[in-house]
Amino acid sequence: MRQLGIPLPSAFVLTADVCRAYYADGQQLPAAAWAQIPSAMSVLEQSTGRTFGGGNHPLLVSVRSGAPMSMPGMMDTVLNLGMTDQVEQALADRSGDPDYAADTRRRFEEQFERVIGTAPPTNPWEQLRLAVIAVLDSWQSRRAVAYRRDRGIPKDGGAAVTIQAMAVRATQFIGARPRSAAIYGE
């Protein structure tokens, strides 16, 4: 899509090879893969001018799944990851709308708990680690296994993990409200 000139938020991908290694090692996140994430996040910070887990201009990310063959809706996604008390306050300050910031946090916490199965930790790096593991685990979820079986998709493909900066729209920072017709949120 970038080649077509469509602007997209910056992202990086842990390939399906990481997923295959994860399962080959008894569902342990490969240390070499995790070791590369801080430098990749630094590139996201530089490209967006935002800071992961804090700062006056916070970077929130989505953690999404992908696969060599399309499996729509079969694997898990977490949005607005990186939310902390400091980030919520920065969003409220930047937008002038504490309700927007609180709603963003509420939606993140609900989704995190639904996908990961626990309340989000306060440490944004631990949030990220748990979300990456959840995406890798979703490759073997009942719905993904059934989808692959029903469509003849090989089980050894593995899920890729895309970590992408959340898009920030100008309306978020001029006080748009969720019940209005204005674009709001993701």
GIJOMO-V232325 format. One record per pair of residues at least 6 apart in sequence whose ideal C-beta (glycine too) atoms are under 6 Angstrom apart, sorted by the first residue. I is the first residue (numbers start at 1). GAP is how many residues later the second one is. D is the distance in whole Angstrom. If there is no record, write none. Layout:
i | gap | d
I | GAP | D
I | GAP | D
This chain:
i | gap | d
1 | 7 | 6
2 | 6 | 6
9 | 155 | 5
9 | 156 | 4
9 | 158 | 5
10 | 34 | 5
10 | 37 | 4
10 | 155 | 5
11 | 151 | 5
11 | 153 | 4
12 | 28 | 4
12 | 151 | 6
13 | 147 | 5
13 | 149 | 5
14 | 19 | 6
14 | 147 | 4
15 | 145 | 5
16 | 141 | 6
16 | 142 | 4
16 | 144 | 5
18 | 15 | 5
19 | 117 | 5
19 | 120 | 6
19 | 139 | 3
19 | 140 | 5
20 | 138 | 5
21 | 9 | 5
22 | 114 | 5
29 | 104 | 6
41 | 11 | 5
44 | 121 | 5
45 | 6 | 6
45 | 7 | 6
45 | 14 | 6
48 | 11 | 6
48 | 117 | 5
50 | 7 | 5
50 | 8 | 6
50 | 9 | 4
51 | 8 | 6
52 | 7 | 5
52 | 30 | 5
53 | 29 | 5
53 | 31 | 6
53 | 71 | 3
54 | 32 | 5
56 | 34 | 5
58 | 29 | 4
58 | 32 | 5
60 | 20 | 5
60 | 22 | 5
60 | 106 | 4
61 | 20 | 5
61 | 21 | 6
61 | 102 | 5
61 | 104 | 6
62 | 17 | 5
62 | 102 | 5
62 | 104 | 6
63 | 15 | 5
63 | 18 | 6
63 | 68 | 4
63 | 72 | 6
63 | 100 | 6
64 | 13 | 5
64 | 98 | 5
65 | 10 | 3
65 | 70 | 5
65 | 73 | 6
65 | 94 | 5
66 | 94 | 4
66 | 96 | 6
67 | 90 | 6
67 | 92 | 5
68 | 89 | 5
69 | 84 | 5
71 | 76 | 6
74 | 69 | 6
74 | 70 | 4
74 | 73 | 5
75 | 63 | 4
75 | 69 | 6
75 | 84 | 6
76 | 39 | 5
76 | 58 | 5
76 | 59 | 6
76 | 62 | 4
78 | 33 | 6
78 | 34 | 6
78 | 37 | 5
78 | 53 | 4
79 | 107 | 6
80 | 24 | 6
80 | 28 | 4
81 | 46 | 5
81 | 50 | 6
82 | 42 | 4
83 | 22 | 5
83 | 25 | 5
84 | 40 | 6
88 | 13 | 5
88 | 17 | 5
91 | 10 | 4
92 | 6 | 4
92 | 9 | 4
94 | 79 | 6
95 | 77 | 6
95 | 78 | 5
96 | 79 | 5
97 | 78 | 5
109 | 11 | 6
112 | 8 | 4
113 | 6 | 6
115 | 19 | 5
116 | 14 | 5
116 | 18 | 5
120 | 7 | 5
121 | 6 | 6
132 | 29 | 5
135 | 24 | 6
135 | 26 | 5
139 | 20 | 4
148 | 7 | 6
169 | 14 | 5
171 | 11 | 5
171 | 12 | 5
176 | 6 | 4
176 | 8 | 5
178 | 6 | 5
